Structure formats: C-alpha cells, structure tokens
Amino acid sequence: MNDEPESHPVNRPPHPAEWIIGAASALGVLALIGYLCVTALTEADGPPVFEVAVDEVLAGSNGWHARISLRNTGDKTAADVVLRGEDGAGETSEITFDYVPAGSMRQGALLFAREPAGLELTVRSYTDP
C-alpha cells in the first residue's frame, strides 16, 4: 500500500479564482469573435483612392526636387503605385511607391532638370498586393 498522502485530491471543488479567470477568458474570446464578425460584415470594399500634393520644390546639385506626398484615403492597400509629374513645359518624372496601405501617406521626390512650373501630378498605375 502507498503510505504517501495524496497531494492532488480528485474531487475537490474549483477555487473561485478558477471561475473568475475562466469567465474573463470566455468573455475575451467572445468579444474577439464579435469584433471580427462586425469588422468582416461592415468593412467597405472600395478601391484605393489617392490624393497627391506638392509639398515643396527645392534646388539641388543635380536639378530640382519636387517633394510630394501621396495619401491613400481608400479602403484597399495598393502596391507598386506609379506617380507621374509633368511640368508646364512638358518635362516628366516618375516615382514608384512600393506599398501604400489604406489610410496611410507616403512621401518622395520627383527630379527635374529645370524648375518645374505648373506641376501636374497623376497616379498612373498600381497593383493589388
């Protein structure tokens, strides 16, 4: 026969802390499932929407730098976004942004040989990541 006292009784009632932790865990899991369901059902499914702006134009040692901002105000992320700038004299410059998530802003610069006047910015293309 075994003379050692049993260290873990089989039929002991659960400690109140076990009930509290179990209930809190169950509520957390239910809240997470509810959040994911609401997000999945209400999330808009529109395309990326781009807003572009010239922040400043600076003279550099290798030409003129037109610092620009690209903002994606749409519902989807865009990749490989090609932005083209054309000045009033017909000189063009392009920049590609690798990744522009929904609701984010990216910055970069277009380079020109002469000071760009009347700069027109257009997004030429993007891919779905």
Order of alpha helices (4+ residues) and beta strands (2+ residues): alpha-beta-beta-beta-beta-beta-beta
